[in-house]
Amino acid sequence: MNPFRTFEKRIKYRFKKKALLAAALTHPSFRYEDAATEEDNQRLEFLGDAVLGLLAADLLMERNPQAAEGELTKLKSAITSGTALASAARVLGLGEHLRLGRGESVSGGADRDSNLEDALEALLGAIWLDGGLKAARKFFERNIFQPLESAEPVPENPKGMLQEYAQKKGYPVPDYQVIEATGPDHARHYCVEVTVSTYAYRGEGSSRREAEKRAAQKAVLSLIGPACL
């Protein structure tokens, strides 16, 4: 019996090597708690991140033949941003199929942006290994590119932009506070809140720096808007 049949139907791709799909859906916390599990999705995420960048650049060049490098870079950052990928993963129902450790599951890991982003990249990497370029491009175009093609650009230096905004408005320097730090040393998860005047925004990531950046991204897009990018 294929335990992944429902998910394969949803993503419209059937794996020849089911072990690749199992690994893509396995969070490090699950492997840490289950001695019988030999692989999690970290290596596939590494591959998937590279595949994602390649496919995004290729399709953007194809769809925007007159666009300059700067414009293509902004479009690519929007499509490959953590927030955008997490959104695409939710549409696929990816969180419902993640294999998580007990602590990660109880703390809401199935709907955590960073987990969803990592798993989607791992899934793309797994499809690349299982079906090659053609299969990966088809999955990417249908499930990531098309839904996110009109996504808002993401600032490359959101913390710097947010600080400049605060200075112009006469606000105190943005304050970053760690709200939560969970998980074992090999798979830490941080939730950081940035406060700008009376506004507060939260971001998550596998490091404090990453979480701060994502919080700043949300603040910039909310307070300043994409028109300034």
Residue pairs with C-beta under 8 A, 6 or more apart in sequence:
2 8
2 18
4 15
4 18
4 21
4 22
4 25
4 97
7 21
7 25
7 93
7 97
8 14
8 15
8 21
10 92
10 93
11 92
11 123
11 139
11 143
12 139
12 142
13 127
13 131
13 135
13 138
13 139
15 21
15 126
15 127
15 130
16 130
16 131
17 129
17 130
19 39
20 44
20 126
20 129
20 130
21 123
21 126
21 130
22 99
23 39
23 40
23 41
23 43
23 44
23 122
23 126
24 41
24 44
24 119
24 122
24 123
24 125
24 126
25 41
25 94
25 97
25 98
25 99
25 119
25 122
25 123
26 37
26 39
26 40
26 41
26 98
26 99
27 40
27 41
27 98
27 99
27 100
27 101
27 104
27 109
27 115
27 118
27 119
27 187
28 40
28 41
28 42
28 186
28 187
29 100
29 101
29 103
29 104
29 109
29 183
29 184
29 187
30 37
30 40
30 99
30 100
30 101
30 104
31 37
31 38
31 39
31 40
32 101
32 184
32 186
32 187
33 101
33 102
37 99
41 118
41 119
41 122
42 118
42 122
44 121
44 122
44 123
44 125
44 126
44 129
45 118
45 119
45 121
45 122
45 125
46 125
47 125
47 128
47 129
48 120
48 121
48 122
48 123
48 124
48 125
48 126
48 128
49 121
49 125
51 124
51 125
51 128
51 136
51 140
52 80
52 85
52 121
52 124
52 140
52 144
53 76
53 80
55 136
55 137
55 140
55 141
55 145
56 76
56 79
56 80
56 140
56 145
57 72
57 76
58 137
59 137
59 140
59 141
59 145
60 67
60 72
60 75
60 76
60 79
61 72
63 149
64 71
64 72
64 75
67 75
74 153
74 229
75 153
77 153
77 154
77 156
78 84
78 148
78 151
78 152
78 153
78 154
79 144
79 145
79 148
79 149
79 151
81 151
81 154
81 217
82 113
82 114
82 117
82 205
82 214
83 113
83 154
83 214
83 217
83 218
84 148
84 151
84 154
85 116
85 117
85 120
85 121
85 144
86 113
86 114
86 116
86 117
86 120
87 147
87 148
88 120
88 143
88 144
88 147
88 148
89 95
89 116
89 117
89 119
89 120
90 111
90 116
91 143
91 147
92 120
92 143
94 116
94 119
94 120
94 123
95 110
95 111
95 115
95 116
95 119
96 110
98 109
98 110
98 115
98 119
100 109
100 110
100 115
103 182
103 183
104 115
104 182
104 183
104 187
104 189
107 182
109 115
109 189
112 189
112 204
113 204
113 214
114 189
114 204
114 205
114 206
114 210
118 206
120 144
123 139
124 136
124 139
124 140
124 144
127 135
127 136
127 139
128 135
128 136
152 221
152 226
153 226
153 229
154 217
154 221
154 229
155 161
155 217
155 220
155 221
155 229
158 213
158 216
158 217
158 219
158 220
159 174
159 212
159 213
159 216
161 216
161 220
161 224
161 228
162 174
162 194
162 196
162 216
162 219
162 220
162 223
163 173
163 174
165 196
165 220
165 223
165 224
166 172
166 173
166 174
166 196
166 197
169 197
171 196
171 197
172 197
174 194
174 195
174 196
174 216
174 219
175 194
175 195
176 192
176 193
176 194
176 212
176 215
177 192
177 193
177 194
177 195
178 190
178 191
178 192
178 208
178 211
179 191
179 192
179 193
179 202
180 189
180 190
180 191
181 188
181 189
181 190
181 191
181 208
182 188
182 189
183 189
187 206
188 206
188 207
189 204
189 205
189 206
190 204
190 205
190 206
190 207
190 208
190 210
190 211
191 202
191 203
191 204
191 211
192 202
192 203
192 204
192 205
192 208
192 211
192 212
192 214
192 215
193 200
193 201
193 202
193 215
194 200
194 201
194 202
194 203
194 212
194 215
194 216
194 219
196 219
196 223
199 219
199 222
199 223
201 215
201 216
201 218
201 219
201 222
202 215
202 218
203 210
203 211
203 212
203 213
203 214
203 215
203 216
203 217
203 218
204 211
204 214
205 211
205 212
205 213
205 214
